[in-house]
């Protein structure tokens, strides 16, 4: 009988890890989840699903309920394994309806995910875990019934009508009930704390409205810009965000994480066009003095990545190692990022020599020069500088303010 118990226990631990990751990502969507990342590109479907209107029940993330379910299962199975005898059968009888309830909830959530049009990998894994738990619970319960140990109906009757007949059973039921209450309290209290922490960083409705009012009161500028291959998102999207950037700029690194969030939150609805404005006097005489040494080299590396059709993969790998090279970027770092991509199997057809040749080409340098000239005409003096619907934003606006602006633009 214990083979079913241990199998369900392992699956429940896996489910708790997945639910915990989804719970954390709900409140910190920009966080790096390592091997638990949902998607490998700029667009993270788990963010899209996790930030949708369907991601909460009574103001509590669905993932929190999932985490509670798995922890209840883990506690039940550990106690049954330790106590043995009657408690093993009781655990089998309890696990079956609980896993069935989780399965029904998953069917509803899967239908919602399909209607949203996004595929959350982590969510799907939890669905598969719950299907397996239900199947194992069903076999476990049938084995317990065939042994004549206990039935679900008899356990309910004993508890509801007369209460557990022995002192140890009464103590076990009381302890179990208390634990479930404290467990639920702990998870929902954690949810309250995380919500309060993130709410403190979020703008109020009044601040959002003030930001939008100020933005729409600003002048619409004429943007005569050259074409660029530095495109993120859907090239045919209805909303375009133009970004003048330096690929070694710390604020630009921060904004890259916001871009990933926006591309996930508004999947297929926006595109981001990059234009170079390296804060490096080596190629940009407009800056007067170098702020980020060799950012001209970084610009050439990004241009070469675009020419080789690996822009998105290259940018992700570039910013993944940003903290390592931000103060000492060299041409060797450009090659190192490329080697990372090849080593990790992200790209298979890249020609390293062609990449290096593109980096050093006259065409490449001309692209950066043309972008800088456009920036000078627009009197750009800081990075990142954004243009949305022709209006200028300087720096990195808080994510929720930018999200509200994007939503307002998409409604037009």
C-alpha positions in Angstrom: 0.0 0.0 0.0 2.9 2.3 0.8 4.1 2.4 -2.9 1.1 4.5 -3.7 1.7 6.7 -0.6 5.3 7.4 -1.5 4.5 8.1 -5.2 1.8 10.6 -4.3 4.1 12.2 -1.7 6.8 12.8 -4.3 4.3 14.2 -6.8 2.9 16.5 -4.1 6.4 17.8 -3.3 6.9 18.5 -7.0 3.5 20.2 -7.2 4.3 22.3 -4.1 7.5 23.5 -5.8 5.7 24.4 -9.0 2.8 26.1 -7.1 5.3 28.0 -5.0 7.1 29.3 -8.1 3.8 30.4 -9.6 2.8 32.1 -6.4 6.1 34.0 -6.1 6.0 35.0 -9.8 2.5 36.4 -9.4 3.9 39.1 -7.1 7.3 39.4 -8.7 6.8 38.7 -12.5 10.2 40.1 -13.4 12.0 37.6 -11.1 14.3 35.1 -12.7 13.0 31.6 -12.0 16.0 29.6 -13.3 15.1 26.1 -14.4 11.4 26.9 -13.6 11.3 29.6 -16.2 8.2 29.5 -18.4 9.3 29.9 -22.0 12.8 30.7 -23.3 12.2 34.0 -25.2 11.2 37.5 -24.2 7.5 36.5 -23.9 6.7 34.6 -20.7 3.2 33.0 -21.0 3.2 32.3 -17.3 3.3 36.1 -16.6 0.4 36.6 -19.1 -1.7 33.9 -17.4 -0.6 34.8 -13.9 -1.5 38.5 -14.3 -4.8 37.9 -16.0 -8.1 38.7 -14.3 -8.7 35.0 -13.8 -5.5 34.5 -11.7 -7.2 35.3 -8.4 -10.1 34.0 -6.3 -11.4 36.5 -3.7 -8.3 38.5 -4.2 -6.0 35.5 -3.5 -3.8 34.0 -6.3 -5.0 30.6 -7.5 -1.4 29.4 -7.0 -1.8 30.0 -3.2 -4.8 27.6 -3.1 -2.7 25.1 -5.1 0.2 25.4 -2.6 -2.3 24.8 0.3 -3.6 21.7 -1.4 -0.1 20.2 -1.9 1.0 20.9 1.6 -2.1 19.3 3.0 -1.4 16.2 0.9 2.2 16.1 2.1 1.2 16.5 5.8 -1.5 13.8 5.5 0.8 11.3 3.8 3.7 11.9 6.2 1.4 11.3 9.2 -0.1 8.2 7.7 3.3 6.8 6.9 4.5 7.4 10.4 1.3 6.1 12.2 0.5 3.2 9.9 -2.4 0.7 10.2 -5.8 2.5 10.3 -4.2 5.8 9.4 -2.9 4.5 6.1 -6.4 3.5 5.0 -7.8 6.7 6.3 -5.3 8.7 4.3 -6.3 6.7 1.2 -9.9 7.5 1.8 -9.1 11.2 2.4 -6.7 11.6 -0.6 -9.2 10.4 -3.2 -11.9 13.1 -2.9 -9.3 15.8 -2.3 -7.4 14.9 -5.5 -10.7 14.7 -7.4 -11.5 18.2 -6.2 -8.1 19.4 -7.4 -8.7 17.7 -10.8 -12.0 19.4 -11.3 -10.5 22.8 -10.5 -7.7 22.1 -13.0 -10.1 21.3 -15.8 -11.8 24.7 -15.2 -8.4 26.5 -15.0 -7.2 24.7 -18.2 -10.3 25.9 -20.0 -9.7 29.4 -18.9 -6.0 29.2 -20.0 -7.2 28.0 -23.4 -9.7 30.9 -23.7 -6.9 33.4 -22.8 -4.8 32.0 -25.6 -1.6 31.5 -23.7 0.1 28.3 -22.7 1.6 28.4 -19.2 4.1 25.6 -18.9 4.3 25.6 -15.2 0.5 25.5 -14.9 0.4 22.6 -17.3 2.9 20.7 -15.2 0.7 21.1 -12.2 -2.2 19.8 -14.1 -0.2 16.7 -15.1 0.9 16.2 -11.5 -2.7 16.4 -10.3 -3.9 13.9 -12.9 -1.2 11.4 -11.8 -2.0 12.0 -8.1 -5.7 11.3 -8.8 -5.0 8.1 -10.6 -2.7 6.8 -7.9 -5.2 7.9 -5.2 -7.9 5.9 -7.0 -5.8 2.7 -7.1 -4.7 3.3 -3.5 -8.3 3.6 -2.3 -9.4 0.5 -4.2 -6.6 -1.4 -2.6 -7.7 -0.2 0.8 -11.3 -1.2 0.1 -10.3 -4.6 -1.2 -8.4 -5.2 2.0 -11.6 -4.4 4.0 -9.7 -1.8 6.0 -11.9 1.2 5.7 -14.2 3.0 3.2 -14.7 6.7 2.6 -18.3 6.4 3.6 -17.6 4.6 6.8 -15.0 7.1 7.8 -17.4 10.0 7.2 -20.1 8.3 9.1 -17.8 7.6 12.1 -16.6 11.2 12.1 -20.0 13.0 11.6 -22.3 10.8 13.6 -20.4 9.6 16.6 -16.9 11.1 16.3 -13.8 9.0 16.3 -14.2 6.0 18.7 -10.7 6.0 20.3 -8.7 8.6 22.0 -5.8 8.4 19.5 -8.2 8.9 16.6 -9.8 11.9 18.3 -6.4 13.4 19.0 -5.3 12.8 15.4 -8.5 14.5 14.1 -8.1 17.5 16.4 -4.4 17.9 15.5 -5.1 17.5 11.8 -7.9 20.1 11.9 -5.7 22.5 13.8 -2.8 22.0 11.4 -5.0 22.7 8.4 -6.3 25.9 9.9 -2.7 27.1 10.8 -1.4 26.1 7.4 -4.2 28.0 5.6 -3.6 31.0 7.9 0.1 30.9 7.2 -0.3 30.8 3.4 -2.9 33.5 3.3 -1.0 35.7 5.8 2.1 35.3 3.5 -0.1 36.3 0.6 -1.3 39.4 2.5 2.3 40.3 3.4 3.5 39.9 -0.2 0.5 41.9 -1.5 1.2 44.7 1.0 4.8 44.7 0.1 4.2 44.9 -3.7 1.3 47.3 -3.2 3.6 49.7 -1.5 5.7 49.9 -4.7 2.6 50.2 -6.9 1.3 53.6 -7.9 -2.1 54.6 -6.7 -5.0 55.3 -9.0 -4.4 59.0 -8.5 -0.8 58.7 -9.4 -1.6 56.7 -12.5 -4.1 59.3 -13.6 -1.7 62.1 -12.9 1.0 60.3 -14.9 -1.4 59.8 -17.9 -2.6 63.4 -17.8 0.9 64.7 -17.8 2.0 62.4 -20.6 -0.9 63.3 -22.9 -0.3 67.0 -22.2 3.2 66.7 -23.6 4.0 67.6 -27.2 3.7 65.0 -30.0 7.1 65.1 -31.8 7.8 64.4 -35.4 10.0 61.3 -35.5 11.9 60.9 -38.8 13.9 57.8 -37.9 15.8 55.3 -40.1 14.7 51.7 -40.4 16.0 49.4 -37.7 16.4 45.6 -37.5 16.4 45.9 -33.7 12.8 44.8 -33.2 11.3 43.0 -30.2 7.8 41.6 -30.1 5.3 41.3 -33.0 6.5 43.3 -36.0 2.9 43.8 -37.1 1.7 45.0 -33.6 -0.7 47.9 -33.4 1.4 49.8 -30.8 5.1 50.7 -31.2 7.4 51.7 -28.4 10.6 53.4 -29.6 13.6 53.2 -27.3 16.9 55.0 -27.6 19.3 52.9 -25.5 22.8 52.1 -24.5 23.3 48.3 -24.1 25.7 48.8 -21.1 23.5 51.4 -19.3 22.3 50.2 -15.9 18.9 51.9 -16.4 18.6 50.3 -19.8 19.3 46.9 -18.2 16.5 47.6 -15.7 14.2 48.6 -18.5 14.9 45.4 -20.4 13.2 43.5 -17.6 10.2 45.8 -17.9 10.2 45.2 -21.6 10.0 41.5 -21.0 7.1 42.0 -18.7 5.2 44.2 -21.2 5.8 41.8 -24.1 4.4 39.0 -22.0 1.5 41.0 -20.5 0.4 42.3 -23.9 1.5 39.4 -26.1 1.4 40.2 -29.8 0.0 43.7 -29.2 3.2 45.7 -29.0 6.6 46.0 -30.7 9.7 47.7 -29.4 12.1 49.4 -31.8 15.6 49.9 -30.5 17.9 52.8 -31.6 21.4 53.2 -30.5 22.6 56.1 -28.3 25.8 54.7 -26.7 27.1 56.9 -23.9 30.6 56.4 -25.2 32.6 59.2 -26.8 34.4 56.6 -28.9 31.6 56.7 -31.5 29.2 59.3 -30.0 30.8 62.8 -29.9 27.5 64.2 -28.7 28.0 62.8 -25.1 31.2 64.9 -24.4 32.6 62.2 -22.1 32.4 58.5 -21.9 30.0 57.1 -19.2 29.9 53.5 -20.3 33.2 52.5 -21.8 33.0 50.3 -25.0 29.2 50.7 -25.3 30.0 51.4 -28.9 31.3 47.9 -29.2 28.2 46.5 -27.5 26.1 48.4 -30.1 28.1 46.7 -32.9 27.6 43.3 -31.3 23.8 43.8 -31.1 23.8 45.0 -34.7 25.7 41.8 -35.7 23.2 39.7 -33.8 20.4 41.3 -35.7 22.2 40.7 -39.0 22.6 37.1 -38.1 18.9 36.8 -37.0 19.7 36.0 -33.4 18.8 39.3 -31.9 16.4 38.2 -29.2 18.6 35.2 -28.1 21.6 37.4 -28.0 20.0 40.2 -26.0 18.7 37.7 -23.4 22.2 36.1 -23.1 23.8 39.6 -23.1 21.7 40.9 -20.2 22.0 37.6 -18.3 25.7 38.4 -17.9 25.3 42.1 -17.6 26.4 42.3 -13.9 29.6 40.5 -14.8 30.8 42.9 -17.5 29.0 46.2 -17.0 32.2 47.9 -15.8 34.7 46.1 -18.1 33.0 45.3 -21.3 35.3 44.4 -24.2 35.0 42.9 -27.6 35.9 39.6 -26.0 32.7 39.8 -24.0 30.7 40.0 -27.3 32.3 36.7 -28.4 31.7 35.2 -24.9 28.0 35.9 -25.1 27.9 34.3 -28.6 29.7 31.2 -27.2 27.2 30.9 -24.4 24.4 30.7 -26.9 26.2 28.1 -29.0 27.2 26.1 -25.9 23.7 26.1 -24.4 22.2 25.0 -27.7 20.0 28.1 -28.1 21.3 28.6 -31.7 22.6 26.1 -34.1 23.3 27.8 -37.4 25.4 30.7 -36.3 28.6 31.4 -38.1 31.0 32.8 -35.6 33.4 34.2 -38.2 30.4 35.9 -40.0 29.3 37.4 -36.7 32.8 38.9 -36.1 32.9 40.1 -39.7 29.5 41.8 -39.3 30.7 43.4 -36.0 33.6 45.1 -37.8 31.8 46.0 -41.1 31.3 49.5 -42.4 27.6 48.9 -42.6 27.4 48.0 -38.9 29.2 51.2 -37.9 27.0 53.2 -40.2 23.9 51.9 -38.5 25.0 53.1 -35.1 26.1 56.4 -36.6 22.7 57.0 -38.3 20.9 56.2 -35.0 23.1 58.7 -33.1 22.4 61.4 -35.7 18.7 60.8 -35.2 19.1 61.0 -31.4 21.0 64.3 -31.8 18.2 65.8 -34.0 15.8 64.8 -31.2 18.1 66.2 -28.6 18.3 62.9 -26.7 20.6 63.3 -23.7 19.8 60.3 -21.5 19.1 56.6 -21.9 16.7 55.0 -22.0 14.5 57.6 -23.8 11.2 56.3 -25.0 8.6 57.5 -27.5 5.1 56.2 -27.4 2.6 57.6 -29.8 5.2 60.4 -30.6 5.4 61.5 -27.0 8.6 61.4 -25.0 9.4 59.6 -21.8 12.9 59.8 -20.2 14.2 57.1 -17.9 12.5 54.0 -16.6 8.9 54.7 -15.6 7.5 52.4 -12.9 6.2 49.2 -14.5 2.5 49.8 -13.4 2.5 53.3 -14.8 3.9 52.1 -18.1 1.5 49.2 -18.2 -1.4 51.7 -17.7 -0.1 53.8 -20.5 0.2 50.9 -22.9 -3.3 49.8 -22.0 -4.7 53.3 -22.6 -3.0 53.3 -26.0 -4.3 49.9 -27.0 -7.8 51.1 -26.2 -7.7 53.8 -28.8 
